[in-house]
Amino acid sequence: MKQAIQPYLHFDKKCKNAMAFYQEIFGGELELMTIAESPAKDQFPKDLHQEVLHASLYNDQFRMMASDMCGQGELHQGNNVQLSLNCSSKEEINNLFQRLSEGGKVVQELQEPFWGGLFAMLIDKFGVRWMLSLEAE
């Protein structure tokens, strides 16, 4: 893996406020993209366009990412945190996807997202939510 596991938090229309709060506490750079600002905006209903599709807060010690639920159902304890892994090769991401999804549930198949590379989301057989990514070459 390219780096340590990173937390990915989900919020119910409060991502922008929560990440600004965490930035006040931890410092660092905050990047936010709403659905309306993304190339994927046409894939979402207009009433969701102000929700945060992706946010990243990082400094020299850590990186945390987040988004609003963006139409993925209701927020409840258990679906508000995912573990994100940045893989270093196609072989690694394919192996992790196959092994972590065994006995679990695939939320998003391993595929090329609009930002390039490869990406997948799944819930393993123990209920842990994972995001796997491989940066575009």
Disulfide bonds with the S-S distance in Angstrom:
none
